[in-house]
Amino acid sequence: MEVAIQLDSVPRKLELFGPADSNLRLLRRALGVRLTARQADLIIIGEEKNVNIAVQVIDKMQKRLIKHGSLTADDVTFFLNQSDLSSTIGTGEAIAVYSRKMVSPTTKGQLKYIETMLNNDLTFCIGPAGTGKTYLAVAIAVSMLKKNQIRRIVLARPAVEAGEKLGFLPGDIQAKVNPYLRPLFDALEDMMDFKQMKKFIELDIIEIIPLAFMRGRTLNEAVIICDEAQNTLPLQMLMVLTRLGRGSKMIITGDITQTDLGVGQKSGMVEAIEMLRQIKGIGVVELTQGDIVRHHLVQDIVQAYKKPKT
């Protein structure tokens, strides 16, 4: 099989290929394909399955280079490992969103997380930074909105400070809470274009709010995501859980090892999981360091912080 890929950034072809074509040699060794550059095209020849994997990996390499301005051999190896996992677990859990991309699990833990969200009306997900807790929850919500399975998405976070008080930030209340909600905007922007996201927000089809704004509401036919829920107090968590309305799905995410609550205050998320995990229709997923999909150094950083202090 032979496929020609048009390179997105011809001037940066040398960075894509790596020093002395090292990235291409890595692909050749891993997949057994032939790679030949012809002006603005890259020709891939080999067995159909391996050529298809090479196409996917090169697409990720190009996006990485354009978005972050750099590409390392570790990045290429990571993309190859992702492709190996995808071929093992299949594509049945790929999530269609508004952008052209498909969101797929890249670890077995993430696959379990997606299955749990789809099969339960209430899902708790705990895990360290970089495991895709928020991103995959938003993907499920956007996919259900696209399929008309729900009418709206509500994304909420507790505005709890990590060492800096809200009052120290400039601007009105919206300007003060926006930094806390930024990760939710980032996830949405990856799944639909900015104009569409802005339109949905203006029409209240997508609502991104501080947790306190949910009080007194019943949310029907919606996906409700409570992010950074380790920073909720027990009564706040009860308030959130009782917002679940008819035809709705709720996803509660957080890293219970990183709470910003005061000394002696118990996390509402921890208490809720302890009390509710045995109830039918409620799923609990625990992602681990092995599910981290950010830069390879993030795993090392998380592991280093887990070591006992001397």
N, C-alpha and C positions, 0 to 999 in steps of 0.2 A: 504494500500500500504506500502511496506517495501523497503527501499533503504539503501545500505551500502556505505559510503564515506570513501575512504582511506585518512588518515591524512597526510598532506605534511610534517609536522615537529612533529614527535612523541615525541622527547625530550621536546618540548615546549607545550605539550598537556595541562598541568596545566594552562599555560597562556591563551591558547585558550578557555578553559572551564571557566576560571575566578575563583576568590577566592571562595572556597567551591562550585564549579560548578555554580556560580551565572549567568554566561552568558548562560549556558544551561537552567537554570530555567527561564530566561527571554524569551528564544525561546519557551519553553514549554507553558508558560502563554500566549504569544502572538499568537501562532499558533495552540495550542492544539495538539501537537505531542509528542510522546514518543521518548526519546533519550537515547541510551545505548552505552557505550564505550566497545569495544572488541579488546584488543591489539592495532593494528594500524588502526582499523576501528571504525567508528561511525555509529551506526544503527539508522535510523529514521523510525518511524512507525506512520501512520495517514492517513487522507484523502489525495487523490492524489494532489489536488491543494496546500494544506498546506505543504505537504512533498516537493513538487517542490520548494516552496518559501524557505523552510528551507535549501534545498540544495544550492540555490543561495546565501543565507545569510551566510552560513558557508564558502562557497568558498570565499566570500568577506572578511570574518573574517580572514581566513588563509592568504590571500594575504596581508591584512593590517599588520598582525603580522610579516610576513616574510620581507616585504618591509620597515616597520617603526620600527619594534622591540618592539611594544607595542600595546595593545588592551584594550579599556575601555568599560564600560557599555554604555557610550554615543555613541561610535562607533557602537555597536550592535544595539542600538535603531535607529540610523541613517540608517543603512542598512535595518532594518525592515520597516522604513518609506518609503525608496526608493522602496521596493518591493510592498508596498501598492499602491504607485503611479503608478508603472508599470502595475499592474493589472487593474487600473482604466483607463489609457490612451491606453492600448494595446501595442503591440510590432511592429506595422506597421512602426514606424519611427526608428527602430533599424538600425544602420549603420554598414555594413560589412567592415572590414579593413583587412590588410594583416596578422595580428596576429590572433590567434584563437578567441580572444574576440570579442564581439559585443558591439559597443558604443551606448548607449541608453540615452534619456533624463531622468533626475531625478526630474525635476520640470515642471510645465505647461508652465512656461516662456521659458525653454529650448526647449520644444516641439514646441512652436510657432516659436522659432528661427530656428530650423531645417526645419520646413515647409516653412518658408520665404526664406531660402537659396535655397531650392529645387525649389521654384516656381518663383524666380526672378533672373535676370542676375546680378543685383547689390543689395547688402544688406549692410545696416549699422546696426551695433549692438553696443549699449552703455550699460554700467552697471558697478557695482563695482567689485573689485578684487574677484576672486574665483567663478564667475558665469559661467565659462566654455566658455567664448566668443572665446578665441583662440583655445581651445581644440576641440570644436565642429566644428569650421570652418576647422581646419586641418583634422578632421575625414571625413567631407564631401568631401574635396579635395582628400584624400587618397582613399575613396570609389569610387569616379568617375574615378580615375586613374586605380584602380583595374578592373573596369567594361569597360575600354577602351573608356569611354565617353570623355576623354580629353587625351592630349599627354604629358602634363607637369604640374608641380605645381611651382608657384613662390611665395615665402614667403618673405615679406619685412617689415622692421621696420625703423622708423626714429632714427638716432643715436643722440638723444638729451639727455644731461647729467642731472641726478637728483642730483645736488650738487657736482659732481666731473667731471673734464674735461677729455676728451679723451687723451689729451697729457700727463696726469699724469700716464696713464697706460703703463706698459712695453710692448715691442715687436713691430712688424711691424703693418701695417694697419689691417691685418686679425686678429691678436691677439687683437688689440684694439676694433674691432667691435664685436668679438665673444661673449662677455658678454651680449651685447644687443640682440643677436639672440638666446641666450641659451634657452629661453622658447619655441621657435619654434622647436629646436632640441629635447627638452624634450617631446613635444607632439608627434613628429614623432617616437621617440624611443619606445613609448608606443603602437604604431600601426603597427610596423614592426621590424624585427630583425636588429641588427646593420649592418651586412654585406649587407643586402638588401638596407638599407638606404644609406650606403656608396656607393654602386654601382650606385644607382639612382642619387646621387649627382655628382659622377664622370662623368656620362653620360649626365648631365644637364637635366635629367628628373625632378629632384627636384633641385630648385635653391633657396638658402637662402641668401638674400643680404640686405645691407643697402638701404634705400629708394632712395638715390641719384643715385644708379646704374640703376634705371629704366628709367632715362631720355632718350628720343629719340627712345624708343622701341615701337613696336606694338606686343602685346602678343595674338596670336591666339590659339584656342583649348587648353586653360589653365584655371586653377583656380588660381586667383591672390588674395592673402590675405595680406592686409596691417594692421599690428598689431600696437597697441599703437598709433593709428592715431590721438588721441587728441593732439599729439605733432607736428602735421604738420601745417605749415603756409598755408594760402589760396592758394597761387600760387603752393606750393608743392602738395596740395590736387588736384588741377586742373590737374597738371602733371600726378598724379597717375590715376585719373579717365579717362583721355584720352589715357591711355595705353590699354584699353579694346578692344580686337580684336574679330575677327570672331570666333564664337563657344566657347567663353570664359565666365567665371563667375567670379565676383569680390566680395570679402567680406571685408568690412572695419570695424575694431573693435577698441574700446577704452573706456576709463573711463574719461568722460569729467569733472569730479570733481577733477582729478589729472593731471593737465597739468604742464609740466616743461618748458613752454615757458617763455620768458621774460615778464616783466611788460608791460601791454598795448598791447601785441600781441594777436590777436584773433586766436582761433583754426580753422584751415581749415576744420576740421571735423564738428564742430558746424555750420559753415557757409554753408557747403555743405548740411547738413541735412535740414537746414532752407529753402534752395533754391530748393532742389530736391525731397523732400519727397512726393510731389503730382504727380510726373511723373509715368506713368504706366510702370511696369517692374522694379521699384526700391522699395525695401522693407526696412522698418525701424523697428527695434526691440529694446525695452528698457527693459533690465533685471533689477531686483531690488534686494534689500537685501535678500528677500525671496528665490532667486534663487542661493544663495551662497551654494556651495557643498564642500568646503574645511572643515577643522576642525571647529567644532561648535563654537569655540571662535572667528572665523573670523567675523561672523555675529555681535557678541557683540562688537568687535573692530570697525567695520564700523559704527555701530550705535553710539558708544561713540564719535567718531570723528565728527559725524553730529550734536551733541548737541552744542548749543551756548556756546561760551567761556565766563566765568564769570571773 
